[in-house]
Amino acid sequence: MKVDRLDGMLGGWFVGDFEPTLYRTGAVEVAVKRYAEGERERRHHHKVATEITAIISGRARMAGRDVGPGEIVTLAPGESSDFAALSDVTLVAVKIPGARNDKYEDEGDA
């Protein structure tokens, strides 16, 4: 058995085609991410990947909708979303496939 730590991974991503990773694959990317209240991510979309976000704890706003524990948000390729932590948030993020360089910030987003 091998034991690793999330804080040793790049932004919580521990499965995917990057370093460091615990399981290298281009088929999928998986992360456990933690955000402090007030943290944000700019509006963006993926052209290839579907992004699935499961909120484990806390509350967030994604694409103008408040989401909380137990809710799962699925964004299809081309569908845009931003992210704002309304409280401290822990989530699981999955991207299928794990397409490299597939994050596009939406124009005009501050």
N, C-alpha and C positions, 0 to 999 in steps of 0.2 A: 504494500500500500504506500502511496505517495501522498503527501499533504502539501498543498500550496496555499497562498493567501491572495484574496482579491486585491488587496492594496499593492501587490506586486505586479498586477496586470495593468495594461494600458487603459485607463478610464473605466475599469471594471469589466472590460471585454476579455473573456477567457477561452472562447472557442472561435476560431476563424483563421483566415489566411494572413496573419501578422505575427509580430514578435513583441513581447513574449506571448505565448499562448500555451494552453495545456493540451489542446487538440487542434492540430493544424488541418484545416479543410477550407475549400472554397465554396462548399455546399451550403453553409450556414454560419452565422455569427451569433454568439450568445454573450450577454453581459448581465451582471447585477450592478445597478448604478444607484448611487446615493446623491441626493441634492439637498442643500440647505435651503430653508425658506428664503424666497426671493431670487434664487438662481434661475437663469433663463437660458434657453437655446433659441437661436434665430429660426424663423420660418424657412423650411427647406422641404425638398422632396427627393425621391429616388426614382430613377428612370427604369431600373431593372428590378430592384428588390422590393418585396413586401416587408413592411416593418410591423412587428407585433409587440405591444407594450403592455405588460401586466403590472398593475399597481399593487404592491405588497403592503405598504403602509404610507400614510400621509395623503395629502390632496394636491392635485396639480390641475393646470388648465392646459388643454391641448386643442388647438384649432378652435378656440373659443368655447370649449365645453369643459366644465369641471368634472374631474374623475377622481375616484377614491379607491380604497382597499377592495380588492376582489374584482375590479373592473378591468377589462382587457380591450385595448384599442388596436384595431387593425387598419393600417394604411396601405392601400394598393399602390403599385407603381404610378407615379405622376400625381398622387394625392399629397397636398402640402399640409404641414402642421408646424406650429411653433410649440414651445414648452415653457411653462412657468410654474415653479414650485410654490404652492400656496401655503405650505408648511414643509417641514422636513419630510422628504419623500425617499422611499426605497422602491425600486422597480426592477423587473426583469425585462430586458429588451432582446428581441430575436429578429434577425434579418435573414430572409430567404430569397434568393441565394445570397451567399456572402460576397456580393459583387464589390470589388475594389474600386475606389474612386467614383462611387455612385451616390454622392451627396451633393446636391445642388441647392445653394441658397437662392431663395426667391428674390428677384429684383425689387428694389424699393423698400425692402424690409430693413428696419433699423435695429 
